[in-house]
Amino acid sequence: MRAIEITRPGGPEVLAFCERASPALGPNDVLIRVRAAAVNRPDVQQRRGLYPPPPGATDLPGLDVAGIVEAVGAEVEWPRTGDAVCALANGGGYAELCAVPAVQCMPMPKGASFTEAAALPEAFFTAWNNVIWLGRLAEGETLLVQGGTSGVGMAAIQIAKSLRQARVIATAGTAAKLDICRQIGADHAVSYRDDWAAEIIAAIGAEQVDVALDAQAGPYTEKQLQLLAPDGRVVLIASHLGQMAEVNVRNIVRRRLTLTGSTLRPRPAAYKGRIASELVAHVWPLLESGRIRNHICATFDWRDVRDAHALMDAGEQVGKVVLTLDG
């Protein structure tokens, strides 16, 4: 099969086409003929040498795909050969064929194209895992989403509004992006280029945030802890601004705060399978009815993968970037 590999750590120029053997198929796996694959921040970090694949995973990038099931393992009951699916892969999405645990597959939402379906898994799995499961966002609580126009940020805003009737504050870097946050449901949108913590306090008051979803860490961490209401939770999904942070532990103890983090990729298939089931049950009907929208910033033929990664490096994308493969 043809695939795109990372030849060495570096910029988009290190991505190159190669020939690889078709993936081995385990008894609980399915083999997907890939029609579209999304480009995600972990792909960029892996390309830079900052996010190695977990043990046992392929070195090929690509965490979410959509396509047609070409073969199934001996113990797989669903999906079946010929089914159109989208899936959260453990890697290997930048290829003509991708092996995925069957439980990580989901039916494509009714009316969705392969391109649209490929933009769903990583963003919605991550948002569900961190906002609903780890953040334990409850009905009517307040959610802070740092980076509201990322794929994960847009999924988190919409899940919180549609399923928890939450009050949502989102941050973004430009006026246009702030407008988009408001259009998809954010009650307040503030620029992270300004004193965002002070702006949030001015908008809703001090100690009012119940859950904060953040990929920055570093100096953001203590500011977010100060914004939390008693029993509030900060969930870190990356540390783009620094892996070290100084925090007021007494404040955590006194107000019963939770500071936690997560990585989804190394989790076992059974864990991801439970998320897949909940997404299909609770989010897929909202996608099909239009109450939750899928946001695609740009599509690229997979031959232009370097251009897709250059767009990600520039940080100007709103929503997801998707590669399309030959039909």
PASETOR-144607 format. One record per residue (C-alpha): x, y, z. Coordinates in steps of 0.25 Angstrom, whole numbers, plus 5000, padded with zeros to 4 digits. Each point is the difference from the previous one (the first is absolute). Example, Ala and Ser with C-alpha at 12.3 -4.5 7.8 and 13.67 -1.06 7.14 Angstrom:
# PASETOR-144607
<r><east>5049</east><north>4982</north><up>5031</up></r>
<r><east>5006</east><north>5014</north><up>4998</up></r>
***
This chain:
# PASETOR-144607
<r><east>5000</east><north>5000</north><up>5000</up></r>
<r><east>5004</east><north>5015</north><up>4999</up></r>
<r><east>5002</east><north>5007</north><up>5012</up></r>
<r><east>5006</east><north>5013</north><up>5006</up></r>
<r><east>5011</east><north>4999</north><up>5010</up></r>
<r><east>5008</east><north>5009</north><up>5008</up></r>
<r><east>5015</east><north>4999</north><up>4995</up></r>
<r><east>5006</east><north>5008</north><up>5012</up></r>
<r><east>4995</east><north>5010</north><up>5010</up></r>
<r><east>4998</east><north>5014</north><up>4993</up></r>
<r><east>4991</east><north>5008</north><up>4992</up></r>
<r><east>4989</east><north>4996</north><up>4990</up></r>
<r><east>5012</east><north>4997</north><up>4990</up></r>
<r><east>5003</east><north>4987</north><up>5008</up></r>
<r><east>4987</east><north>4994</north><up>4996</up></r>
<r><east>5002</east><north>4990</north><up>4988</up></r>
<r><east>4992</east><north>4990</north><up>4992</up></r>
<r><east>5005</east><north>4985</north><up>5002</up></r>
<r><east>4996</east><north>4986</north><up>4997</up></r>
<r><east>4996</east><north>4992</north><up>5013</up></r>
<r><east>4994</east><north>4986</north><up>5002</up></r>
<r><east>4985</east><north>5000</north><up>5003</up></r>
<r><east>4998</east><north>5000</north><up>5015</up></r>
<r><east>4998</east><north>4987</north><up>5007</up></r>
<r><east>4986</east><north>4997</north><up>5004</up></r>
<r><east>4997</east><north>4995</north><up>5014</up></r>
<r><east>4988</east><north>4992</north><up>5004</up></r>
<r><east>4993</east><north>5013</north><up>5006</up></r>
<r><east>5005</east><north>5009</north><up>4989</up></r>
<r><east>4994</east><north>5005</north><up>4987</up></r>
<r><east>5008</east><north>5004</north><up>4987</up></r>
<r><east>4994</east><north>5014</north><up>4994</up></r>
<r><east>5003</east><north>5004</north><up>4986</up></r>
<r><east>5002</east><north>5015</north><up>5004</up></r>
<r><east>4993</east><north>5010</north><up>4992</up></r>
<r><east>5003</east><north>5012</north><up>5009</up></r>
<r><east>5009</east><north>5003</north><up>5012</up></r>
<r><east>5000</east><north>5012</north><up>5009</up></r>
<r><east>5013</east><north>5008</north><up>5004</up></r>
<r><east>5001</east><north>5002</north><up>5015</up></r>
<r><east>5009</east><north>5007</north><up>5009</up></r>
<r><east>5006</east><north>4986</north><up>5005</up></r>
<r><east>5004</east><north>4998</north><up>4986</up></r>
<r><east>5008</east><north>5013</north><up>5000</up></r>
<r><east>5006</east><north>4997</north><up>5013</up></r>
<r><east>5004</east><north>4986</north><up>4996</up></r>
<r><east>5006</east><north>5006</north><up>4987</up></r>
<r><east>5008</east><north>5009</north><up>5009</up></r>
<r><east>5006</east><north>4989</north><up>5008</up></r>
<r><east>4992</east><north>5004</north><up>5012</up></r>
<r><east>4989</east><north>4990</north><up>5001</up></r>
<r><east>5005</east><north>4985</north><up>4997</up></r>
<r><east>4989</east><north>4990</north><up>4997</up></r>
<r><east>4997</east><north>4991</north><up>5012</up></r>
<r><east>5007</east><north>4986</north><up>5001</up></r>
<r><east>4994</east><north>4990</north><up>4989</up></r>
<r><east>4994</east><north>5011</north><up>4992</up></r>
<r><east>5004</east><north>5003</north><up>4985</up></r>
<r><east>5010</east><north>5012</north><up>4998</up></r>
<r><east>4991</east><north>5005</north><up>4989</up></r>
<r><east>4992</east><north>5012</north><up>5004</up></r>
<r><east>4985</east><north>5002</north><up>4999</up></r>
<r><east>4990</east><north>4998</north><up>5012</up></r>
<r><east>4987</east><north>5001</north><up>4993</up></r>
<r><east>4995</east><north>4994</north><up>4987</up></r>
<r><east>4987</east><north>4998</north><up>4992</up></r>
<r><east>4998</east><north>4989</north><up>4989</up></r>
<r><east>4995</east><north>4986</north><up>4996</up></r>
<r><east>5003</east><north>4988</north><up>5008</up></r>
<r><east>5008</east><north>4990</north><up>4992</up></r>
<r><east>5002</east><north>4989</north><up>5010</up></r>
<r><east>4997</east><north>4996</north><up>5014</up></r>
<r><east>5006</east><north>4992</north><up>5011</up></r>
<r><east>4995</east><north>4986</north><up>5004</up></r>
<r><east>4993</east><north>5005</north><up>5012</up></r>
<r><east>4994</east><north>5013</north><up>4995</up></r>
<r><east>4984</east><north>5001</north><up>4999</up></r>
<r><east>5000</east><north>5014</north><up>4996</up></r>
<r><east>5003</east><north>5007</north><up>4990</up></r>
<r><east>5000</east><north>4990</north><up>4989</up></r>
<r><east>5007</east><north>5000</north><up>4986</up></r>
<r><east>4994</east><north>5011</north><up>4991</up></r>
<r><east>4995</east><north>5009</north><up>5012</up></r>
<r><east>5004</east><north>5015</north><up>4999</up></r>
<r><east>5006</east><north>5004</north><up>5013</up></r>
<r><east>5008</east><north>5011</north><up>5007</up></r>
<r><east>5009</east><north>4996</north><up>5011</up></r>
<r><east>5010</east><north>5005</north><up>5010</up></r>
<r><east>5013</east><north>4993</north><up>4996</up></r>
<r><east>5013</east><north>4997</north><up>5009</up></r>
<r><east>5008</east><north>5006</north><up>4988</up></r>
<r><east>5001</east><north>4996</north><up>4986</up></r>
<r><east>4989</east><north>5009</north><up>4994</up></r>
<r><east>5010</east><north>5006</north><up>4989</up></r>
<r><east>4999</east><north>4988</north><up>4992</up></r>
<r><east>4991</east><north>4992</north><up>4990</up></r>
<r><east>4997</east><north>4990</north><up>5010</up></r>
<r><east>4999</east><north>5001</north><up>5015</up></r>
<r><east>4997</east><north>4990</north><up>5011</up></r>
<r><east>4992</east><north>5004</north><up>5011</up></r>
<r><east>4993</east><north>4993</north><up>5012</up></r>
<r><east>4986</east><north>4997</north><up>4997</up></r>
<r><east>4995</east><north>5007</north><up>5012</up></r>
<r><east>5006</east><north>5013</north><up>4996</up></r>
<r><east>4992</east><north>5000</north><up>4987</up></r>
<r><east>4987</east><north>5008</north><up>4999</up></r>
<r><east>4989</east><north>5000</north><up>4989</up></r>
<r><east>5001</east><north>5013</north><up>4992</up></r>
<r><east>4990</east><north>5010</north><up>5004</up></r>
<r><east>4988</east><north>5000</north><up>4990</up></r>
<r><east>5003</east><north>5009</north><up>4988</up></r>
<r><east>5015</east><north>5002</north><up>5004</up></r>
<r><east>5010</east><north>4999</north><up>4989</up></r>
<r><east>5013</east><north>4993</north><up>5003</up></r>
<r><east>5007</east><north>5013</north><up>5001</up></r>
<r><east>4990</east><north>5005</north><up>5011</up></r>
<r><east>5000</east><north>4987</north><up>5007</up></r>
<r><east>5016</east><north>4999</north><up>5001</up></r>
<r><east>4999</east><north>5014</north><up>5007</up></r>
<r><east>4992</east><north>4994</north><up>5012</up></r>
<r><east>5007</east><north>4989</north><up>5008</up></r>
<r><east>5013</east><north>5006</north><up>5006</up></r>
<r><east>4993</east><north>5013</north><up>5003</up></r>
<r><east>4987</east><north>4994</north><up>5006</up></r>
<r><east>5007</east><north>4989</north><up>5007</up></r>
<r><east>5009</east><north>5010</north><up>5007</up></r>
<r><east>4989</east><north>5010</north><up>5004</up></r>
<r><east>4991</east><north>4989</north><up>5005</up></r>
<r><east>5012</east><north>4993</north><up>5008</up></r>
<r><east>5004</east><north>5013</north><up>5006</up></r>
<r><east>4988</east><north>5008</north><up>5002</up></r>
<r><east>4989</east><north>4990</north><up>5003</up></r>
<r><east>5008</east><north>4989</north><up>5007</up></r>
<r><east>5013</east><north>5006</north><up>5006</up></r>
<r><east>4994</east><north>5014</north><up>5002</up></r>
<r><east>4986</east><north>4994</north><up>5004</up></r>
<r><east>4993</east><north>5013</north><up>4995</up></r>
<r><east>4986</east><north>5000</north><up>5006</up></r>
<r><east>4987</east><north>5006</north><up>4996</up></r>
<r><east>5001</east><north>5016</north><up>5000</up></r>
<r><east>5015</east><north>5000</north><up>5004</up></r>
<r><east>5010</east><north>5010</north><up>4994</up></r>
<r><east>5011</east><north>4995</north><up>4990</up></r>
<r><east>5012</east><north>5007</north><up>4996</up></r>
<r><east>5006</east><north>4996</north><up>4987</up></r>
<r><east>5014</east><north>5005</north><up>4996</up></r>
<r><east>5001</east><north>5000</north><up>4985</up></r>
<r><east>4986</east><north>5000</north><up>4996</up></r>
<r><east>5002</east><north>4999</north><up>4985</up></r>
<r><east>5008</east><north>4987</north><up>5001</up></r>
<r><east>4994</east><north>4988</north><up>4996</up></r>
<r><east>4999</east><north>4995</north><up>5014</up></r>
<r><east>4996</east><north>5014</north><up>5005</up></r>
<r><east>4988</east><north>5001</north><up>4990</up></r>
<r><east>4995</east><north>4986</north><up>5004</up></r>
<r><east>5001</east><north>5003</north><up>5015</up></r>
<r><east>4992</east><north>5013</north><up>4998</up></r>
<r><east>4989</east><north>4993</north><up>4993</up></r>
<r><east>4999</east><north>4988</north><up>5009</up></r>
<r><east>5000</east><north>5009</north><up>5012</up></r>
<r><east>4989</east><north>5008</north><up>4994</up></r>
<r><east>4991</east><north>4989</north><up>4994</up></r>
<r><east>5001</east><north>4990</north><up>5011</up></r>
<r><east>5003</east><north>5007</north><up>5013</up></r>
<r><east>4994</east><north>5014</north><up>4997</up></r>
<r><east>5013</east><north>5005</north><up>5006</up></r>
<r><east>5005</east><north>5014</north><up>5000</up></r>
<r><east>5012</east><north>5001</north><up>4991</up></r>
<r><east>5012</east><north>5009</north><up>5000</up></r>
<r><east>5010</east><north>4998</north><up>4988</up></r>
<r><east>5013</east><north>5007</north><up>4997</up></r>
<r><east>5006</east><north>5002</north><up>4986</up></r>
<r><east>5010</east><north>5009</north><up>4993</up></r>
<r><east>4993</east><north>5009</north><up>4990</up></r>
<r><east>4987</east><north>5007</north><up>4999</up></r>
<r><east>4995</east><north>4991</north><up>4989</up></r>
<r><east>5003</east><north>4988</north><up>5009</up></r>
<r><east>4993</east><north>5006</north><up>5012</up></r>
<r><east>4988</east><north>5002</north><up>4991</up></r>
<r><east>5000</east><north>4985</north><up>4996</up></r>
<r><east>5000</east><north>4996</north><up>5014</up></r>
<r><east>4988</east><north>5008</north><up>5003</up></r>
<r><east>4993</east><north>4995</north><up>4987</up></r>
<r><east>5001</east><north>4986</north><up>5005</up></r>
<r><east>4995</east><north>5002</north><up>5014</up></r>
<r><east>5010</east><north>5007</north><up>5009</up></r>
<r><east>4994</east><north>5010</north><up>5009</up></r>
<r><east>5013</east><north>5008</north><up>5002</up></r>
<r><east>5012</east><north>5000</north><up>4991</up></r>
<r><east>5013</east><north>5007</north><up>5004</up></r>
<r><east>5013</east><north>5002</north><up>4994</up></r>
<r><east>5012</east><north>4992</north><up>5005</up></r>
<r><east>5009</east><north>5011</north><up>4995</up></r>
<r><east>4994</east><north>5009</north><up>5011</up></r>
<r><east>4999</east><north>4998</north><up>5015</up></r>
<r><east>4990</east><north>4989</north><up>4998</up></r>
<r><east>4998</east><north>4996</north><up>5015</up></r>
<r><east>4997</east><north>5015</north><up>5003</up></r>
<r><east>4990</east><north>5000</north><up>4989</up></r>
<r><east>4993</east><north>4987</north><up>5004</up></r>
<r><east>4999</east><north>5006</north><up>5015</up></r>
<r><east>4994</east><north>5012</north><up>4994</up></r>
<r><east>4990</east><north>4992</north><up>4992</up></r>
<r><east>4995</east><north>4990</north><up>5010</up></r>
<r><east>5007</east><north>5003</north><up>5013</up></r>
<r><east>5011</east><north>4994</north><up>5008</up></r>
<r><east>5000</east><north>4985</north><up>5004</up></r>
<r><east>4989</east><north>4996</north><up>4990</up></r>
<r><east>5006</east><north>4990</north><up>4990</up></r>
<r><east>4996</east><north>4986</north><up>5003</up></r>
<r><east>5009</east><north>4993</north><up>4989</up></r>
<r><east>5012</east><north>5005</north><up>4992</up></r>
<r><east>5005</east><north>4993</north><up>4988</up></r>
<r><east>5014</east><north>5004</north><up>4996</up></r>
<r><east>5011</east><north>4996</north><up>4991</up></r>
<r><east>5010</east><north>5011</north><up>5004</up></r>
<r><east>5004</east><north>4997</north><up>5015</up></r>
<r><east>5012</east><north>5008</north><up>5004</up></r>
<r><east>4996</east><north>5014</north><up>5006</up></r>
<r><east>4985</east><north>4997</north><up>4996</up></r>
<r><east>4999</east><north>4989</north><up>5011</up></r>
<r><east>5000</east><north>5009</north><up>5013</up></r>
<r><east>4991</east><north>5010</north><up>4993</up></r>
<r><east>4990</east><north>4990</north><up>4997</up></r>
<r><east>5000</east><north>4994</north><up>5014</up></r>
<r><east>4997</east><north>5014</north><up>5005</up></r>
<r><east>4988</east><north>5001</north><up>4991</up></r>
<r><east>4994</east><north>4987</north><up>5005</up></r>
<r><east>4988</east><north>4999</north><up>5009</up></r>
<r><east>5001</east><north>4991</north><up>5012</up></r>
<r><east>5001</east><north>4986</north><up>4995</up></r>
<r><east>5004</east><north>5005</north><up>4987</up></r>
<r><east>5009</east><north>4992</north><up>4990</up></r>
<r><east>5011</east><north>5003</north><up>4990</up></r>
<r><east>5003</east><north>4990</north><up>4989</up></r>
<r><east>5013</east><north>5001</north><up>4993</up></r>
<r><east>5001</east><north>4993</north><up>4986</up></r>
<r><east>5014</east><north>5006</north><up>4996</up></r>
<r><east>5010</east><north>5009</north><up>5005</up></r>
<r><east>5003</east><north>5009</north><up>4988</up></r>
<r><east>5005</east><north>5012</north><up>5009</up></r>
<r><east>5009</east><north>4992</north><up>5010</up></r>
<r><east>5000</east><north>4987</north><up>5007</up></r>
<r><east>5003</east><north>5007</north><up>5014</up></r>
<r><east>4990</east><north>5008</north><up>5008</up></r>
<r><east>5000</east><north>5007</north><up>5013</up></r>
<r><east>4987</east><north>4998</north><up>5007</up></r>
<r><east>4994</east><north>5004</north><up>5014</up></r>
<r><east>4998</east><north>4986</north><up>5006</up></r>
<r><east>4993</east><north>5006</north><up>5012</up></r>
<r><east>4989</east><north>5006</north><up>4991</up></r>
<r><east>4998</east><north>4986</north><up>4994</up></r>
<r><east>4998</east><north>4994</north><up>5014</up></r>
<r><east>4992</east><north>5011</north><up>5005</up></r>
<r><east>4990</east><north>5000</north><up>4989</up></r>
<r><east>5000</east><north>4985</north><up>4996</up></r>
<r><east>5006</east><north>5003</north><up>4986</up></r>
<r><east>5004</east><north>4989</north><up>4990</up></r>
<r><east>5012</east><north>5001</north><up>4991</up></r>
<r><east>5000</east><north>4988</north><up>4990</up></r>
<r><east>5005</east><north>4997</north><up>4987</up></r>
<r><east>4998</east><north>4989</north><up>4989</up></r>
<r><east>5006</east><north>4994</north><up>4988</up></r>
<r><east>4990</east><north>4992</north><up>4992</up></r>
<r><east>5009</east><north>4993</north><up>4990</up></r>
<r><east>5007</east><north>4990</north><up>5009</up></r>
<r><east>4986</east><north>4996</north><up>5006</up></r>
<r><east>4995</east><north>4986</north><up>4997</up></r>
<r><east>4990</east><north>4997</north><up>4990</up></r>
<r><east>4989</east><north>4996</north><up>5010</up></r>
<r><east>5001</east><north>5015</north><up>5006</up></r>
<r><east>4999</east><north>5006</north><up>4986</up></r>
<r><east>4989</east><north>4991</north><up>4996</up></r>
<r><east>4992</east><north>5005</north><up>5012</up></r>
<r><east>5002</east><north>5014</north><up>4995</up></r>
<r><east>4996</east><north>4996</north><up>4986</up></r>
<r><east>4987</east><north>4994</north><up>5005</up></r>
<r><east>4996</east><north>5012</north><up>5007</up></r>
<r><east>5004</east><north>5009</north><up>4989</up></r>
<r><east>4991</east><north>4992</north><up>4990</up></r>
<r><east>4988</east><north>5000</north><up>5011</up></r>
<r><east>5001</east><north>5015</north><up>5004</up></r>
<r><east>5008</east><north>5008</north><up>4990</up></r>
<r><east>4997</east><north>4994</north><up>4986</up></r>
<r><east>4985</east><north>5003</north><up>5001</up></r>
<r><east>5003</east><north>5015</north><up>5002</up></r>
<r><east>5010</east><north>4999</north><up>4988</up></r>
<r><east>4989</east><north>4994</north><up>4991</up></r>
<r><east>4990</east><north>5010</north><up>5005</up></r>
<r><east>5009</east><north>5012</north><up>4998</up></r>
<r><east>5000</east><north>5004</north><up>5015</up></r>
<r><east>5015</east><north>4998</north><up>5000</up></r>
<r><east>5008</east><north>5004</north><up>4988</up></r>
<r><east>5013</east><north>4994</north><up>4994</up></r>
<r><east>5010</east><north>5010</north><up>4997</up></r>
<r><east>5010</east><north>4998</north><up>4989</up></r>
<r><east>5011</east><north>5011</north><up>4997</up></r>
<r><east>5006</east><north>4994</north><up>4988</up></r>
<r><east>5002</east><north>4987</north><up>4992</up></r>
<r><east>5012</east><north>4996</north><up>4993</up></r>
<r><east>5003</east><north>4989</north><up>4990</up></r>
<r><east>5009</east><north>4991</north><up>5008</up></r>
<r><east>5011</east><north>5002</north><up>4990</up></r>
<r><east>5000</east><north>5014</north><up>5006</up></r>
<r><east>5002</east><north>4996</north><up>5014</up></r>
<r><east>5012</east><north>5009</north><up>5002</up></r>
<r><east>4991</east><north>5012</north><up>4997</up></r>
<r><east>4990</east><north>4995</north><up>5010</up></r>
<r><east>5010</east><north>4999</north><up>5011</up></r>
<r><east>5005</east><north>5014</north><up>4996</up></r>
<r><east>4986</east><north>5005</north><up>5003</up></r>
<r><east>5000</east><north>4993</north><up>5014</up></r>
<r><east>5014</east><north>5006</north><up>5003</up></r>
<r><east>4995</east><north>5014</north><up>4997</up></r>
<r><east>4989</east><north>4999</north><up>5010</up></r>
<r><east>4989</east><north>5007</north><up>4991</up></r>
<r><east>4991</east><north>4988</north><up>4998</up></r>
<r><east>4986</east><north>5000</north><up>5006</up></r>
<r><east>4994</east><north>4986</north><up>5002</up></r>
<r><east>5006</east><north>4988</north><up>4993</up></r>
<r><east>5010</east><north>4998</north><up>4989</up></r>
<r><east>4997</east><north>4987</north><up>4991</up></r>
<r><east>5008</east><north>4992</north><up>4990</up></r>
<r><east>4992</east><north>4993</north><up>4989</up></r>
<r><east>5005</east><north>4988</north><up>4993</up></r>
<r><east>4998</east><north>4995</north><up>4986</up></r>
<r><east>4987</east><north>4993</north><up>4998</up></r>
***
